[in-house]
């Protein structure tokens, strides 16, 4: 084993970043190179991602990273799940749709008419979410958009294709499409045929930790170097990378990767495909090294960030730290609402929708912004606690500690409320779990470190700090 540097491209639903990782057998250190915004663009054709601007920012970040560290070994890309680009002869047929676009509902109805939901769950093991790739592709089929396409690539696979020319689908992210057989890890060709999608557009599947070759000559010219850099697949679904970096010292843990979404679950060796699991709306997604991420999607800090955006747009902005401090001081009882109510999915005035939810159920109206914030965090903590309890019951896996990673680990009030409502110890951090997991898998692929997930997590424990919250 030796030491070296790799570069992580980590794309979230609200921002992206390029981060250098300096790794040896005992530690991982992060060097933030560039952070850039990401958000949807409303056009006459629907809600889209500005993928061209994201790619421009990625190249800018990699250019800076290469100047700082000419000896970069590899680049790995992760992103949010489910969204994709359609291509013809290597050219994109348009900006990827955003998963919050309302076109998905037509796909849900069409798929429901072709396959029973119970059978679908036994095949793909996925939680029902209206934006799963299966429904998005079906919406494209109905609209006639698949006729020109000869390939579909999920967002991180698209970035890898643009960087190096390799057309592959990495399994952890492919498992979120609803079109992968969760038991075999292969495309479910029978399901693809039954829902009337063209099987020819699906790329070859590869595992996390697969070298994809070097950068294209065009990209090397853009970066001003990079001849020795290889592209390496990582857990390209950002949650898969985040779970790699859970600083657990045993196996009796649950995790919450908390950002725009709160992904709440446990790590398993095999999927759980029971009817009880389907009824509880739990999902089985692929993890690194063949693990299963058994989890439930909770709406997450989108509720808070979108509320703050709404208040800012009214011209009376209050800094988030101030709102959180004031929310912690709220003593009146606030309503605990269903964070996964569909009304909260699309962009807009979240506080008005929370108020609407409360009125419908006879709750007293929330009076102040701190009360709204406290209601959001109490509701998220309750949803997290219930999801952990359900995951433990459905899998017969004991859970003694909950690890919260990613941006939500910095929200002290949310972490304490989660400990209170779950009755379990909460360990918060690291914030950059996704980038760390991305970097560690690259480092292992390139021979800088070795070992299984337990070994990688021991490096995380030695290299990062956490904070523990006990139930009150």
Secondary structure, DSSP 4 states (H G I P E B T S, - for coil): ---EEEEEEEE-SSEEEEEEEEE-SS-EEEEEEEEEE--EEEETTEEEE-HHHHHHHHHHHHHHHHHH-TT--EEEEEB-SS-EEEEETTEESSPPBPTT-TTHHHHHHHHHTTS-HHHHHHHH-----TTSHHHHHHHHHHHTTTSS-SEEEEHHHHHHHHHH---EEEHHHHTTSS-EETTTTEE-HHHHHHTT--GGGBPEEE-TT-EEEE--HHHHHHHT--TT-EEE----BHHHHHHHT---SSS-EEEEEESSSEEEEEEESS----HHHHHTT-EEEE-GGG-EEEEEEE-TTHHHHHHHHHHHHTT----HHHHHHHHHT--S------TT-GGGSSSS-HHHHHHHHHHHTTPPPP-SHHHHHHHHHHHHHHHHHHHHHHHHHHHT----EEEEESGGGG-HHHHHHHHHHHTSEEEE--TTHHHHHHHHHHHHHTTS----HHHHHHHHHHH---EEE---
